[in-house]
């Protein structure tokens, strides 16, 4: 009997040791993962600081609050004729104007208003390109309107769909391009202006879109961005062969998810940039959130809020968190390689400050006076793009400060 008890006790002790070893292993693994993530995000945070202040760790232009600005916008739809119809909220009859009277205020430093005269002087004989989806065009509209206070740009190129355009400021020999490349990698897109697709997207995750590589070497400054388009139904290719898809239950293909495609595409694009030997200044802008409530773009969603959120009142949607995590991880990796090769790769982290502005979208006023004939009319809402003028002007305030700060 005593022998049996001793054997049982020994077995229990052995089981405890095995369990303890398993717990220690799990804890060690968690610790290593946390350290890896910490290194990734600290690399990102290093990118996010501005100029010389970054070295002192005193000012992050992307952390702050929206504060009242009684002066209002630097321009209006009356003073700037370069605003696309879908973002021209004032002309389209948006009845409220409170969204125009806020400015982004970083917590530990001042942020001067965009100085068009100084920008044009700094950019004499230079060339810019904003490369990405329609949010890039949105930012370009804001930038052109700000600059038009000093000199009117001349449009000298546009593609058939008016998605890619080029302007020149003759007095300063400054050229500005906006290049529509929503994935940054090669894609076959079958979609109309309202976002309705006739076929699945065909996306080559390992091939750069030559729409922007043709311009790449000759640009002094570039801003790359992408994100939202990766949430759409798509078939994915690598080495010219189908590897899987997203939202393709009707096909005999592997569901890989948008996160797989987003990471692979960013790896392709950022690796190209980091090893390109380019001697200009290159920015990567994080994807910006939408504010659809009660549905999405194609399912009746809207955005009727008229004031900003305060920090802590709203969180990113899970999908946006995934996009952002991938962006920061891949940019941190690319930035390390870029610095070794002398390529200047900087971050424009507009995600959080944009998250706080549900009031800044066109909503139903992407259309011209949508309720003129019927106050109960059902119209397409846009809770993704930004009114011009609007919160997006602060993006260019920050851009200007980063240029001035080195």
C-alpha positions in Angstrom: 0.0 0.0 0.0 2.8 2.4 0.9 4.6 1.6 -2.3 1.5 2.4 -4.3 1.2 5.7 -2.5 4.8 6.6 -3.2 4.4 5.8 -6.9 1.3 7.9 -7.0 3.0 10.8 -5.3 6.0 10.5 -7.6 3.7 10.6 -10.7 1.9 13.7 -9.3 5.3 15.4 -8.8 6.4 14.5 -12.3 3.1 15.9 -13.8 3.6 19.1 -11.8 7.1 19.5 -13.2 5.8 19.0 -16.8 3.0 21.5 -16.2 5.5 24.0 -14.7 7.8 23.6 -17.7 4.9 24.2 -20.1 3.9 27.4 -18.2 7.4 28.7 -18.2 7.7 28.0 -22.0 4.5 29.8 -22.7 5.5 32.8 -20.6 8.9 33.0 -22.3 7.2 32.8 -25.7 4.8 35.6 -24.8 7.7 37.7 -23.5 9.7 37.3 -26.7 6.7 38.2 -28.9 6.1 41.3 -26.8 9.7 42.3 -27.1 9.5 41.8 -30.9 6.4 43.9 -31.2 7.9 46.5 -29.0 10.9 46.8 -31.3 8.7 47.0 -34.3 6.6 49.8 -32.8 9.5 51.7 -31.4 11.0 51.8 -34.8 7.7 53.2 -36.1 7.5 55.8 -33.3 11.0 56.9 -34.3 9.7 57.5 -37.8 6.7 59.4 -36.5 8.6 62.3 -34.9 9.3 65.5 -36.7 12.7 66.8 -37.8 15.2 67.9 -35.2 12.7 67.7 -32.4 12.4 64.0 -33.1 16.0 63.5 -31.9 15.1 65.2 -28.6 11.9 63.2 -28.3 9.9 66.3 -27.6 7.3 66.6 -30.3 5.1 64.1 -32.2 3.0 66.1 -34.7 0.5 63.2 -34.9 -0.5 63.2 -31.3 -2.8 66.0 -30.2 -6.3 67.3 -30.3 -8.7 69.2 -32.5 -9.2 72.7 -31.1 -11.6 75.5 -32.1 -10.3 77.8 -34.9 -12.4 80.9 -35.1 -10.5 82.1 -38.2 -11.9 79.2 -40.3 -10.4 77.7 -43.4 -7.6 79.3 -45.5 -9.7 79.1 -48.6 -13.3 78.4 -49.7 -15.1 76.9 -52.7 -15.4 80.5 -54.0 -11.7 81.3 -53.8 -10.5 77.8 -55.1 -11.9 76.4 -58.4 -9.9 73.1 -58.1 -12.2 71.2 -55.9 -13.7 68.0 -57.3 -17.5 67.9 -57.3 -17.8 65.0 -54.8 -15.7 66.8 -52.2 -17.1 70.3 -52.7 -19.4 70.1 -49.7 -20.1 73.9 -49.5 -21.1 74.2 -53.2 -23.2 71.0 -52.9 -25.3 72.6 -50.2 -24.1 71.1 -46.9 -26.1 73.2 -44.4 -23.7 73.2 -41.4 -20.3 74.9 -41.4 -19.0 74.1 -37.9 -16.7 71.4 -39.3 -14.7 74.2 -40.9 -13.7 75.8 -37.6 -11.3 73.3 -36.1 -7.5 72.9 -36.4 -5.2 70.1 -35.4 -3.0 71.0 -32.4 -0.1 68.7 -31.4 0.2 68.5 -27.7 3.9 69.4 -27.2 4.5 71.9 -30.0 3.0 74.5 -32.2 1.7 73.8 -35.7 1.8 76.9 -37.9 -0.8 77.2 -40.7 0.3 76.2 -44.1 2.5 78.9 -45.7 1.9 78.8 -49.4 4.5 81.4 -50.3 7.2 79.6 -48.4 6.2 76.2 -49.8 6.5 77.4 -53.3 9.8 79.1 -52.7 11.2 75.9 -51.1 9.9 73.8 -54.0 11.2 75.9 -56.9 12.4 73.6 -59.7 11.1 70.5 -57.9 8.6 67.8 -58.7 6.0 66.1 -56.4 3.9 63.0 -56.8 1.0 61.8 -54.6 0.5 58.1 -55.4 -2.3 56.0 -54.3 -6.1 55.9 -54.2 -8.7 58.7 -54.3 -7.7 59.9 -50.8 -4.4 60.9 -52.4 -6.4 63.0 -54.9 -8.4 64.4 -52.0 -5.2 65.6 -50.3 -3.9 67.0 -53.6 -7.0 69.1 -54.0 -6.4 70.6 -50.5 -2.7 71.2 -51.3 -3.5 72.9 -54.7 -6.2 75.1 -53.1 -3.7 76.2 -50.4 -1.1 77.0 -53.0 -3.5 78.7 -55.4 -3.6 81.6 -52.9 -0.2 82.6 -54.3 -0.2 81.1 -57.8 -2.8 79.3 -59.8 -1.6 75.9 -61.1 -2.0 75.0 -64.8 -3.3 71.5 -65.5 -1.3 70.0 -68.3 -2.2 66.3 -68.2 -5.0 64.0 -67.2 -5.9 60.4 -68.1 -9.2 59.4 -69.7 -11.0 59.0 -66.4 -9.5 62.1 -64.7 -8.0 60.0 -62.0 -4.4 60.8 -62.7 -3.5 64.5 -63.3 -0.5 66.8 -63.5 -0.2 70.5 -62.8 2.6 73.1 -63.2 3.3 76.2 -61.2 5.1 78.2 -64.0 6.6 81.0 -61.8 8.3 78.4 -59.6 8.8 75.6 -62.1 7.1 73.3 -59.7 5.3 70.2 -61.1 2.8 68.2 -59.1 1.3 64.8 -60.1 -1.4 62.7 -58.6 -1.2 59.1 -59.8 -4.1 56.8 -59.3 -2.8 53.5 -58.2 -5.1 52.2 -55.4 -3.1 49.0 -54.7 0.4 50.3 -55.6 0.9 46.9 -57.1 -0.5 45.8 -60.5 -4.2 45.3 -60.6 -7.0 44.8 -63.1 -10.1 46.7 -61.8 -13.6 46.4 -63.1 -15.5 49.1 -61.2 -17.6 52.1 -62.0 -17.6 55.5 -60.4 -20.0 54.4 -57.7 -17.9 51.5 -56.6 -20.0 48.8 -58.3 -17.8 45.9 -59.7 -18.7 43.8 -62.7 -15.9 41.3 -62.0 -13.6 40.4 -59.2 -10.4 42.4 -58.9 -7.3 40.7 -60.3 -4.4 41.6 -58.0 -0.7 40.7 -58.6 0.9 40.9 -55.2 4.5 40.7 -56.4 4.4 43.2 -59.3 4.8 46.9 -59.0 2.2 49.1 -60.8 4.1 50.7 -63.7 1.7 53.7 -63.5 4.0 55.2 -60.9 7.3 53.5 -61.6 7.5 55.5 -64.8 7.6 58.8 -62.8 9.4 57.5 -59.7 13.1 58.4 -60.5 12.3 61.9 -61.5 10.4 63.0 -58.4 11.9 65.0 -55.6 9.1 64.3 -53.2 6.5 61.5 -53.1 3.7 60.4 -50.8 2.5 56.8 -51.1 -0.7 55.5 -49.6 -3.1 52.7 -50.0 -5.4 50.5 -47.8 -9.2 50.6 -48.3 -9.2 48.9 -51.7 -7.8 45.7 -50.2 -11.0 45.0 -48.4 -12.8 44.3 -51.7 -13.4 41.0 -53.4 -10.3 40.0 -55.3 -8.3 37.1 -56.8 -4.7 37.1 -55.8 -1.7 36.2 -58.1 2.0 35.6 -57.5 4.4 34.6 -60.2 1.5 34.9 -62.7 -0.4 32.1 -60.9 -3.5 32.3 -58.8 -2.6 31.7 -55.1 -6.0 32.5 -53.5 -8.6 35.1 -53.0 -10.7 37.3 -50.7 -14.5 36.9 -50.5 -14.7 34.2 -53.2 -16.9 31.4 -51.8 -18.3 30.9 -55.2 -14.9 29.8 -56.5 -12.7 26.8 -55.8 -9.9 28.9 -54.4 -8.2 29.3 -51.1 -9.6 32.2 -49.0 -6.4 34.0 -47.9 -8.0 37.2 -46.5 -7.2 40.9 -47.2 -4.5 40.9 -44.5 -2.4 38.4 -46.5 -2.7 40.5 -49.7 -2.0 43.7 -47.9 1.2 42.5 -46.2 2.5 40.9 -49.4 1.8 44.0 -51.5 3.4 46.4 -49.0 6.4 44.1 -48.8 6.7 44.3 -52.6 6.3 48.1 -52.7 8.4 49.1 -49.7 11.2 46.7 -50.7 11.3 48.4 -54.1 11.4 51.9 -52.5 14.0 50.9 -49.8 16.4 49.5 -52.2 15.9 52.0 -55.1 18.7 54.3 -54.2 16.3 57.2 -54.6 17.7 60.5 -53.3 14.5 62.4 -52.9 12.2 62.4 -49.8 9.6 59.7 -49.7 6.6 59.6 -47.3 4.3 56.7 -46.6 0.8 57.8 -45.4 -1.1 55.4 -43.2 -4.6 54.5 -44.3 -7.4 56.7 -42.9 -10.6 55.4 -41.3 -14.1 55.8 -42.6 -17.0 56.9 -40.3 -20.0 55.0 -41.8 -22.7 54.3 -39.3 -25.8 52.1 -39.8 -24.2 50.4 -42.8 -21.3 50.7 -45.2 -20.7 52.4 -48.6 -23.0 50.1 -50.5 -25.5 49.2 -47.7 -27.0 52.5 -46.6 -24.4 53.8 -44.2 -24.2 57.5 -43.3 -22.3 60.0 -41.3 -24.5 62.8 -39.8 -22.2 63.9 -36.9 -21.3 67.6 -36.9 -18.5 67.9 -34.2 -15.2 66.1 -33.7 -14.7 63.3 -31.2 -12.3 63.7 -28.3 -9.5 61.3 -27.7 -10.9 58.1 -26.1 -14.4 58.5 -27.4 -13.9 56.3 -30.5 -11.8 53.3 -31.5 -10.6 52.1 -34.8 -12.7 49.3 -36.4 -11.1 45.9 -36.2 -10.4 46.0 -40.0 -8.7 49.3 -39.7 -6.6 48.1 -36.8 -5.4 45.2 -39.0 -4.5 47.5 -41.8 -2.6 49.8 -39.5 -0.7 47.0 -37.7 0.5 45.7 -41.1 1.5 49.2 -42.3 3.5 50.0 -39.2 5.3 46.6 -39.1 6.2 46.6 -42.8 7.2 50.3 -42.8 9.5 49.7 -39.7 11.2 46.9 -41.6 11.6 48.9 -44.8 12.8 52.0 -43.0 15.7 50.1 -41.5 16.8 48.9 -44.9 16.2 52.3 -46.5 18.4 54.1 -44.0 21.2 51.6 -44.8 20.9 52.5 -48.5 20.6 56.2 -48.0 16.9 56.3 -48.9 14.8 58.8 -46.9 11.6 57.1 -46.0 9.3 59.0 -43.6 5.9 58.3 -42.0 2.7 60.4 -42.3 0.6 59.0 -39.6 -2.8 60.6 -40.1 -4.9 57.7 -38.8 -5.7 58.8 -35.3 -6.2 62.5 -36.0 -8.6 61.5 -38.9 -10.4 59.1 -36.7 -11.5 62.0 -34.5 -13.3 63.8 -37.4 -16.6 62.0 -38.2 -17.9 65.5 -39.1 -15.5 66.1 -42.0 -17.0 63.9 -44.7 -19.3 64.9 -47.5 -22.0 62.4 -46.5 -25.0 62.9 -48.8 -23.3 66.2 -50.0 -21.1 64.3 -52.4 -24.1 65.1 -54.7 -25.2 68.6 -55.7 -28.1 69.7 -53.4 -29.2 66.1 -52.9 -32.5 67.1 -51.1 -33.5 70.0 -53.2 -36.4 68.1 -54.8 -37.2 65.6 -52.0 -36.0 66.1 -48.4 -36.4 62.3 -47.8 -34.4 61.3 -50.9 -32.3 58.2 -50.6 -28.8 59.1 -51.8 -25.3 57.6 -51.7 -23.3 58.8 -48.6 -19.6 59.3 -48.7 -18.1 58.8 -45.2 -14.6 58.0 -46.4 -13.4 61.0 -48.4 -13.1 64.5 -46.9 -14.8 67.8 -47.6 -12.5 70.4 -49.2 -11.9 72.7 -47.3 -12.0 70.5 -44.2 -10.0 68.4 -41.8 -7.7 67.3 -44.6 -6.2 70.7 -44.7 -4.5 69.9 -41.4 -2.7 67.1 -43.2 -0.9 69.6 -45.3 -0.1 71.8 -42.3 1.7 68.8 -40.8 3.4 68.0 -44.2 4.7 71.6 -44.4 6.0 71.5 -40.8 7.8 68.2 -41.5 9.5 69.8 -44.6 10.5 72.9 -42.7 11.7 70.8 -39.7 14.0 68.8 -42.0 
